[in-house]
Amino acid sequence: MPKVFTVSFADNETMPDCIEAMAADLSITPEMLIRRALAAHLGEYGLQEVPSGVKVKSITEFLIHSGVLKPGTGEDEQCLRSGSS
């Protein structure tokens, strides 16, 4: 089950309007804009270099080894299994 983080704003705050306006300007959803902002703020925090000697065979496998995706969930697990056989 995906994790959900809820952010609430008071009725008199303008941030929700700014988020919606900027998202509309970029032709994306407010959620996509928030994800972009978080990614820009966090930068490379928690990411790692793919270990030397590891030969990645797909983008999913690369994302797992670099720390973007967790291994062992759905498609990700099968990608790693096929690479280790």
Residue pairs with C-beta under 8 A, 6 or more apart in sequence:
9 15
9 16
19 30
19 33
19 34
20 30
22 33
23 29
23 30
23 32
23 33
26 33
28 36
46 67
47 66
47 67
47 68
48 65
48 66
48 67
49 66
50 56
50 62
50 65
50 66
51 65
54 65
55 83
56 62
56 65
56 83
57 79
57 82
57 83
58 79
58 83
60 69
60 75
60 76
60 79
61 79
61 80
61 83
63 69
64 70
64 71
64 76
64 79
64 80
69 76
70 76
71 77
71 80
72 80
